Amino acid sequence: MLKSSILDQFRLIGLIEGISYLVLLFVAMPIKYLLGDPSYVKVIGMAHGILFMLFVAAQFRAALKYRFDLKENALYFVASLIPFGTFFTDKRLKNLKSTKVHA
């Protein structure tokens, strides 16, 4: 069984959530407004909403374990609201992981 740190889980959920956000914005929304088919927004939007809740939970867990300060927490949360923002977060977290020893 693969063992991953809370930070690795946060990064993975962030990447999946970020991809779902981009699919929602750049695939489902154009289909809805250009082709008049809202079904993609319903399905992808629901998946993205669930992933966003998982992202927030993973951020909370990581913040407790790795003692993120308020500024860092706010940065990660706000980045998740911006398209491509979770990729910025992932890069920061990857650098954080390489500079600290994590259990």
C-alpha positions as CSV (number, residue, x, y, z in Angstrom):
1,M,0.0,0.0,0.0
2,L,1.3,3.4,-0.9
3,K,2.0,5.8,2.0
4,S,1.7,9.5,1.4
5,S,2.0,12.5,3.6
6,I,-0.8,14.9,4.4
7,L,1.1,17.4,2.3
8,D,1.2,15.0,-0.7
9,Q,-2.5,14.4,-0.3
10,F,-3.2,18.1,-0.2
11,R,-1.1,18.6,-3.4
12,L,-2.9,15.8,-5.2
13,I,-6.4,17.0,-4.3
14,G,-5.4,20.5,-5.2
15,L,-4.2,19.4,-8.7
16,I,-7.4,17.4,-9.3
17,E,-9.6,20.2,-8.1
18,G,-7.6,22.7,-10.2
19,I,-8.1,20.5,-13.3
20,S,-11.8,20.2,-12.6
21,Y,-12.1,24.0,-12.3
22,L,-10.5,24.4,-15.7
23,V,-12.7,21.8,-17.3
24,L,-15.7,23.5,-15.8
25,L,-14.7,27.0,-17.0
26,F,-13.2,26.1,-20.4
27,V,-15.3,23.1,-21.5
28,A,-18.6,22.9,-19.6
29,M,-19.4,26.6,-19.6
30,P,-18.8,27.2,-23.3
31,I,-20.9,24.1,-24.1
32,K,-23.7,25.5,-21.9
33,Y,-23.6,29.0,-23.4
34,L,-22.6,28.3,-27.0
35,L,-24.5,25.1,-27.6
36,G,-27.3,25.5,-25.0
37,D,-26.6,22.2,-23.2
38,P,-26.3,22.8,-19.4
39,S,-25.9,19.1,-18.6
40,Y,-22.1,19.3,-18.6
41,V,-22.1,22.1,-16.1
42,K,-24.4,20.1,-13.8
43,V,-22.2,17.1,-13.8
44,I,-18.8,18.7,-13.8
45,G,-19.9,21.4,-11.4
46,M,-21.1,18.8,-8.9
47,A,-17.8,17.0,-9.2
48,H,-15.8,20.2,-8.8
49,G,-17.9,21.2,-5.8
50,I,-17.1,17.9,-4.1
51,L,-13.4,18.3,-5.0
52,F,-13.4,21.8,-3.6
53,M,-14.8,20.6,-0.3
54,L,-12.1,17.9,-0.2
55,F,-9.5,20.6,-1.0
56,V,-10.6,22.7,1.9
57,A,-10.5,19.7,4.2
58,A,-7.1,18.7,3.0
59,Q,-5.8,22.3,3.4
60,F,-7.1,22.3,7.0
61,R,-5.3,19.0,7.8
62,A,-2.1,20.2,6.2
63,A,-2.3,23.6,8.0
64,L,-2.6,21.9,11.3
65,K,0.2,19.4,10.7
66,Y,2.6,21.8,9.0
67,R,1.6,24.9,11.0
68,F,0.7,27.2,8.1
69,D,0.4,30.7,9.3
70,L,-2.7,32.8,8.5
71,K,-1.1,34.5,5.5
72,E,-0.1,31.2,3.9
73,N,-3.5,29.6,4.5
74,A,-5.2,32.6,2.9
75,L,-2.9,32.5,0.0
76,Y,-3.7,28.8,-0.7
77,F,-7.4,29.4,-0.3
78,V,-7.5,32.4,-2.6
79,A,-5.3,30.7,-5.2
80,S,-7.9,27.9,-5.3
81,L,-10.5,30.4,-6.5
82,I,-8.4,31.6,-9.4
83,P,-8.0,29.6,-12.6
84,F,-4.6,27.9,-12.6
85,G,-4.1,29.0,-8.9
86,T,-3.8,25.5,-7.5
87,F,-0.8,24.9,-9.8
88,F,0.9,27.8,-8.1
89,T,0.0,26.3,-4.8
90,D,1.4,22.9,-5.8
91,K,4.7,24.5,-6.8
92,R,4.9,26.3,-3.4
93,L,4.1,23.1,-1.5
94,K,6.6,21.1,-3.5
95,N,9.3,23.6,-2.5
96,L,8.1,23.5,1.1
97,K,8.3,19.8,1.1
98,S,11.9,19.9,-0.2
99,T,13.0,22.4,2.4
100,K,11.5,20.7,5.5
101,V,11.7,17.2,6.8
102,H,8.1,15.8,7.1
103,A,7.0,12.7,8.9
